Amino acid sequence: QVQLVESGGGSVQAGDSLRLSCTASGRTVSISGKGWFRQAPGKEREIVAAINWSGDSTYYADSVKGRFTISRDNAKNTVYLQMNSLKPEDTAVYYCAADRTPLSGVKLTPIAYDYWGQGTQVTVSS
């Protein structure tokens, strides 16, 4: 069993920055890749960024590429999402996720992930 807890969300103005953190507990040795998703009201959950176990392979949605950076610290069982130059369109509930499949690349769909956090709200005002 793995539990994921997000933190770092909040309400900011356009152009500001936030850093989200997600710490895993429990059977953390089973975790391989990690990802960040977001869901705005009336919209489906979408991929934001993903990273493999070693951290040498990443993926970013076109909407956040160049502004967001995903990273992880396996010693702390934590994945981060640094969000710069925030826009109102970034407003959503952000979820971290982890998968347990070894020897795989980054995963881009929610169904590919095995563990989920409960989400943290990010609100960006203009």
Rosetta blueprint (number, residue, H / E / L):
1 Q L
2 V E
3 Q E
4 L E
5 V E
6 E E
7 S E
8 G L
9 G L
10 G E
11 S E
12 V E
13 Q E
14 A L
15 G L
16 D L
17 S L
18 L E
19 R E
20 L E
21 S E
22 C E
23 T E
24 A E
25 S E
26 G E
27 R L
28 T H
29 V H
30 S H
31 I L
32 S L
33 G L
34 K E
35 G E
36 W E
37 F E
38 R E
39 Q E
40 A L
41 P L
42 G L
43 K L
44 E L
45 R L
46 E E
47 I E
48 V E
49 A E
50 A E
51 I E
52 N L
53 W L
54 S L
55 G L
56 D L
57 S L
58 T E
59 Y E
60 Y E
61 A L
62 D L
63 S L
64 V L
65 K L
66 G L
67 R L
68 F E
69 T E
70 I E
71 S E
72 R E
73 D E
74 N H
75 A H
76 K H
77 N L
78 T E
79 V E
80 Y E
81 L E
82 Q E
83 M E
84 N L
85 S L
86 L L
87 K L
88 P H
89 E H
90 D H
91 T L
92 A E
93 V E
94 Y E
95 Y E
96 C E
97 A E
98 A E
99 D L
100 R L
101 T L
102 P L
103 L L
104 S L
105 G L
106 V L
107 K L
108 L L
109 T L
110 P H
111 I H
112 A H
113 Y L
114 D L
115 Y E
116 W E
117 G L
118 Q L
119 G L
120 T E
121 Q E
122 V E
123 T E
124 V E
125 S E
126 S L
